[in-house]
Amino acid sequence: MEKSARPRTALNECVKVVVRCRPLSQKEKNEGYDEVVKVWPERGAVQVYNPKGQDKLFTYDAAYDCTADTQTIYDEMVRPLVASVLDGFNGCVFAYGQTGTGKTHTMEGTADHEGIIPRAFRHIWAHIENGASPDVTHLVSCSYVELYLEDVRDLLSKECKKLTIRGQELNGFYIPEMTSVVCKSAAEMVRVMRAGNKNRAAGRTDMNEHSSRSHAVFLVTVETAHRPTNRIRVGKLNLVDLAGSERQAKTNASAERLREASRINQALSSLGNVISALAENSPHVPYRDSKLTRILQDSLGGNSKTIMIANIGPASYNYDETITTLRYAHRAKAIKNKPVRNEDPKDAKLREYQAEIERLRALIEQRKTASLDKKPKKPPKVKPQAQDNVLVEEDTVSIENENILAESTIEQEKNKTEELEQQIKALEERLVQGGGGGGKELINNLNESQVILEQRHMEIAERKKREVEMQQRIELEEETTASVTNTFTTLQQEVDHKTQRLKKCVSKYLWLREEMVEQREAHDAERREREALQAALIAALRRRLLLADSLVPDAGRPAVLRARYSDDSDSWELRQVPKSVPSALKKEHVVESVGRKSARAAPRPTTAHRLGTAGVR
């Protein structure tokens, strides 16, 4: 808990988990559902009433009920993270939970109630505009992608083209062809976000009128250059709005909506497996099971400061989904990241822009120097009596032609110089100078007041977090030291006290046993859902293979059998069969490899007969 008081440390830092509970919807009120969730903000605790057994209590870094607004959540939890991004760290905020619990409302908000993303925009630009030193240059760029049906799509391109994810050992993931927009104000970033939202996949279900059908990631990169030291810091902020988990029985999804739901649940299940593996310190973390977990790889257990916002609903109708969300959120508290300040990275755009500006300025100086050597020549002054009239006229015409050519060349050089100056101006406009170049005294006073106000916000948020931590610690110590502090005057008092403690232990034992039974039932239900999904996918695969097998010519079948898909290159590759293997064994080897399950490179069978031969049923 004490680690949260040191936002700039490069040591291990746990993922901060926040729970937000929405109010009952009008539909839930009309259908008569009860509230089963009680939030204790001062303790950071969430209590869920179980109509069939023991109540459940979970504690987190912070918990907010339906009366808390997004501004409070931002000031207390998100503002310190965005401040660390401006200091050169990586940061991530992602909303997780069941469909219809308010994840998009929390992250994006509405025109009347801003979400975390637009508030982060204003925070970033308030920091840049209030900077006291004109020697600091900033470059802010943003991108917007979504994960729809396990395809990464660029929301800022007109065609919403599909993209590929590449991995880096030090910088996490990157997407080579992703559109990056340089912004010069918070309003521009909001316009970029709204333009991307128009391309985002959404649809209607029985549980949500405007259900997100994809996972969206808004990426903000803030580069800061200090002139005296010539050092560059790069902070990256990932703002993630996950699609909600859903059950077909409640959403009544069918056709395309059902296919979207299966992909959404599959990605969220992979995310849950990653959270569980990291919480248990497993030697293998299945990041490659889904593109979503690959995108969040740095945010979970990597070089990033991360906040997870778990959104839940209070209705008894969603009791199982609420418990599942709270369990995953509780596990995420144990995940440890290793944030490191990003200084002088090789791929900094700010350095590229500065180098390009210097190159263009040097080119302008060269052109100016060259233009001085090409000034028009003056006709020589000669005495008519000493020169022949014909020769004088020829020399004059020649000089005039040279002058015309020189003037034309100078005009071209002037136009090219103006073009280069326009390019420099365009590049410099992308860069933002801190402090506004000195400004007036009134502006400076206003900037100082805003900086002081921001510091007060952070101090209040830090004080409140410490109060929650102290309250949780006091409750824990009261349980452990009760037997030491109590003194008894009679034997009956001691018996009554120990009887009370025994009842608490029995109650805790029953709660743990009930928890184990519920988790087993949830595991069985999830397994049955996966088996049904697997059966449906295999049936669809058989139909596609049957169709593909009828279209593949006999001459091309050996090459098809050797085809393997590579996640690293995101393409199909032909595997070479060793020459020492007999031809009969080659065929058997290929057929048997069809049934082999691999998370990284699944082979491609070509017929339903071979699929059945390989043992897939």
Secondary structure, DSSP 4 states (H G I P E B T S, - for coil): -GGGG-TT--S-EEPEEEEEEPPPPHHHHHTTPPB-EEEETTTTEEEE--TTS--EEEE-SEEE-TT--HHHHIIIIIHHHHHHHHTT--EEEEEEEBTTSSHHHHHTB-SSSB-HHHHHHHHHHHHHHT-S-TTEEEEEEEEEEEEETTEEEETTSTT--EE--EEETTTEEE-TT---EEESSHHHHHHHHHHHHHHS-EE--SS-TTEE-SEEEEEEEEEEEETTTTEEEEEEEEEEEPPPB--HHHH---THHHHHHHHHHHHHHHHHHHHHHHHTT-S---GGG-HHHHHTTTTTTSSSEEEEEEEE--BGGGHHHHHHHHHHHHHHTT-EE-----BS-TT-HHHHHHHHHHHHHHHHHHHHHHHHTTPPPPPP---GGGS-HHHHHHHHHHHHHHHHHHHHHHHHHHHHHHHHHHHHHHHHHHSEEGGGGG--HHHHHHHHHHHHHHHHHHHHHHHHHHHHHHHHHHHHHHHHSHHHH---SSHHHHHHHHHHHHHHHHHHHHHHHHHHHHHHHHHHHHHHHHHHHHHHHHHHHHHHHHHHHHHS-GGGHHHHHTEEEETTTTEEEEPPPPTTS-HHHHHHHHHHHTT---SS--B----HHHHHHTT--
